[in-house]
Amino acid sequence: MVFLVLILLVIGFVIFVSYNSIIIKRNAVEKAYSTLDAVLKKRYDMLPNVVASVQQAMTFEGTTLEKIVSLRNATSTTNLQSDDRIQQENELSSLLSKVLVTVERYPDLKSNSTITNLQRTILDIEEQIANARDYYNNNVLAYNNQIETIPSTWVAKEMGATRKNYFESVASERENVSVKDLFKE
């Protein structure tokens, strides 16, 4: 009888600990996504002002800058689901990297303080986004590991806990950049 009570207590304790661990890790993923969202919002808020000043100082790559503004506006839609938001943010990051490559290609543009400011701002924000993505992905990894390992997997199934998606780069960001193909004169 005592043995049965001890077994039930151990099982109850394992369920309790597993449940709480899943909740803590799920909340960490949500916090990480919120942090990432805040950095992305910072990019959304800063880019229009920086791009506007650059547009006044230069006319090259007008379509790229318009695409950036268009994607920035699209990413601000609050009803986008996480996966759609991730895809649009990746497209925006890809376009921003093209602007940086263009600035590298035209050294005379670097002397213009607005171009230098744009480059510095994009680099700073993209670094913050990369850090926030890493933070988010680390929390997703911990959460996914928690819900997929025994004994937590049994509790997770009862809770309806499902895997979270990583914030991954798009295929174009993984390829070598061909300045010749991207920025034909």
C-alpha positions as CSV (number, residue, x, y, z in Angstrom):
1,M,0.0,0.0,0.0
2,V,2.8,2.4,0.9
3,F,4.7,1.4,-2.2
4,L,1.6,2.2,-4.4
5,V,1.2,5.6,-2.7
6,L,4.9,6.3,-3.4
7,I,4.6,5.3,-7.0
8,L,1.5,7.6,-7.4
9,L,3.4,10.5,-5.7
10,V,6.4,10.0,-8.1
11,I,4.1,9.9,-11.1
12,G,2.2,13.0,-9.9
13,F,5.5,14.8,-9.3
14,V,6.8,13.9,-12.8
15,I,3.5,15.1,-14.3
16,F,3.7,18.3,-12.3
17,V,7.3,19.1,-13.2
18,S,6.7,18.2,-16.8
19,Y,3.6,20.4,-17.1
20,N,5.4,23.4,-15.5
21,S,8.5,23.0,-17.6
22,I,6.4,23.0,-20.8
23,I,4.5,26.1,-19.6
24,I,7.8,27.9,-18.7
25,K,9.4,27.1,-22.1
26,R,6.2,28.0,-24.0
27,N,6.2,31.3,-22.2
28,A,9.9,31.8,-23.0
29,V,9.2,31.2,-26.7
30,E,6.4,33.8,-26.6
31,K,8.7,36.3,-24.8
32,A,11.4,35.7,-27.4
33,Y,8.9,36.2,-30.2
34,S,7.8,39.4,-28.5
35,T,11.4,40.6,-28.3
36,L,11.9,39.8,-32.0
37,D,8.7,41.6,-32.8
38,A,9.9,44.7,-30.9
39,V,13.2,44.7,-32.8
40,L,11.3,44.3,-36.1
41,K,8.9,47.1,-35.1
42,K,12.0,49.2,-34.4
43,R,13.2,48.5,-38.0
44,Y,9.7,49.3,-39.2
45,D,9.7,52.7,-37.4
46,M,13.2,53.7,-38.3
47,L,13.4,52.7,-41.9
48,P,10.9,55.2,-43.3
49,N,12.8,58.2,-41.8
50,V,16.2,57.0,-42.9
51,V,15.0,55.9,-46.3
52,A,13.2,59.2,-46.8
53,S,16.4,61.2,-46.2
54,V,18.4,58.8,-48.5
55,Q,15.8,59.2,-51.2
56,Q,16.3,62.9,-51.2
57,A,20.1,62.5,-51.5
58,M,20.1,59.8,-54.3
59,T,18.0,58.4,-57.0
60,F,19.7,55.0,-57.6
61,E,17.9,51.7,-56.9
62,G,14.6,53.5,-56.5
63,T,12.7,50.2,-57.0
64,T,14.6,48.5,-54.3
65,L,13.8,51.2,-51.8
66,E,10.2,51.2,-52.8
67,K,10.1,47.4,-52.3
68,I,11.6,47.9,-48.8
69,V,8.9,50.4,-47.9
70,S,6.2,48.1,-49.4
71,L,7.5,45.0,-47.5
72,R,7.9,47.1,-44.3
73,N,4.2,48.2,-44.6
74,A,3.2,44.6,-45.3
75,T,5.0,43.3,-42.2
76,S,3.3,45.8,-40.0
77,T,-0.1,44.1,-40.6
78,T,-1.0,42.9,-37.1
79,N,-3.2,40.0,-38.3
80,L,-0.3,38.1,-39.9
81,Q,0.3,34.7,-38.5
82,S,3.7,33.9,-37.2
83,D,4.9,32.0,-40.3
84,D,3.6,34.7,-42.7
85,R,5.3,37.3,-40.7
86,I,8.6,35.4,-40.6
87,Q,8.5,35.0,-44.4
88,Q,7.9,38.7,-45.1
89,E,10.6,39.7,-42.6
90,N,13.0,37.4,-44.3
91,E,12.2,39.0,-47.7
92,L,12.8,42.5,-46.1
93,S,16.1,41.4,-44.7
94,S,17.1,40.1,-48.2
95,L,16.3,43.4,-49.8
96,L,18.1,45.3,-47.1
97,S,21.2,43.2,-47.7
98,K,21.0,44.1,-51.4
99,V,21.1,47.8,-50.5
100,L,24.2,47.2,-48.4
101,V,25.8,45.4,-51.3
102,T,24.9,48.3,-53.6
103,V,26.5,50.8,-51.2
104,E,29.6,48.6,-51.1
105,R,29.7,48.6,-54.9
106,Y,29.5,52.3,-55.2
107,P,32.2,53.7,-52.9
108,D,31.5,57.3,-54.0
109,L,28.1,57.0,-52.4
110,K,29.7,56.2,-49.0
111,S,31.0,59.8,-48.8
112,N,27.4,60.9,-48.6
113,S,26.6,61.1,-44.9
114,T,23.0,60.0,-45.5
115,I,24.2,56.8,-47.3
116,T,26.6,56.1,-44.5
117,N,23.9,56.7,-42.0
118,L,21.6,54.3,-43.9
119,Q,24.3,51.7,-44.0
120,R,25.1,52.0,-40.3
121,T,21.4,52.0,-39.3
122,I,20.6,48.9,-41.4
123,L,23.7,47.1,-40.1
124,D,22.8,47.9,-36.5
125,I,19.1,46.9,-36.8
126,E,19.9,43.7,-38.8
127,E,22.4,42.8,-36.1
128,Q,19.8,43.3,-33.4
129,I,17.3,41.2,-35.5
130,A,19.9,38.4,-35.9
131,N,20.4,38.4,-32.2
132,A,16.7,38.4,-31.5
133,R,16.2,35.6,-34.1
134,D,18.9,33.5,-32.3
135,Y,17.2,34.1,-28.9
136,Y,13.9,33.1,-30.4
137,N,15.3,30.0,-32.1
138,N,17.1,28.9,-28.9
139,N,13.8,29.2,-27.0
140,V,12.0,27.2,-29.7
141,L,14.7,24.5,-29.5
142,A,14.3,24.2,-25.7
143,Y,10.5,24.1,-26.0
144,N,10.5,21.6,-28.9
145,N,13.0,19.4,-27.0
146,Q,10.8,19.6,-23.9
147,I,7.6,18.5,-25.6
148,E,9.3,15.7,-27.5
149,T,11.2,14.0,-24.8
150,I,10.0,11.5,-22.3
151,P,8.2,11.9,-19.9
152,S,7.1,15.4,-20.9
153,T,5.9,14.2,-24.3
154,W,3.0,12.4,-22.6
155,V,2.0,15.6,-20.7
156,A,2.5,17.7,-23.9
157,K,0.1,15.5,-25.9
158,E,-2.5,15.9,-23.2
159,M,-2.0,19.7,-23.2
160,G,-2.2,19.8,-27.0
161,A,1.3,21.3,-27.1
162,T,2.7,21.3,-30.7
163,R,6.1,22.1,-32.2
164,K,7.0,25.7,-32.8
165,N,8.6,26.8,-36.1
166,Y,12.1,28.3,-36.2
167,F,12.8,31.7,-37.7
168,E,14.9,30.6,-40.6
169,S,16.5,32.5,-43.4
170,V,15.1,32.2,-46.9
171,A,17.0,30.4,-49.6
172,S,18.2,33.6,-51.3
173,E,19.9,34.7,-48.1
174,R,21.9,31.5,-48.0
175,E,23.3,31.9,-51.6
176,N,26.4,33.8,-52.6
177,V,25.5,37.3,-53.5
178,S,26.2,38.0,-57.2
179,V,26.5,41.8,-57.4
180,K,26.9,41.5,-61.2
181,D,23.5,39.9,-61.5
182,L,21.7,41.9,-58.9
183,F,22.8,45.4,-59.8
184,K,23.3,45.6,-63.5
185,E,23.9,49.1,-64.7
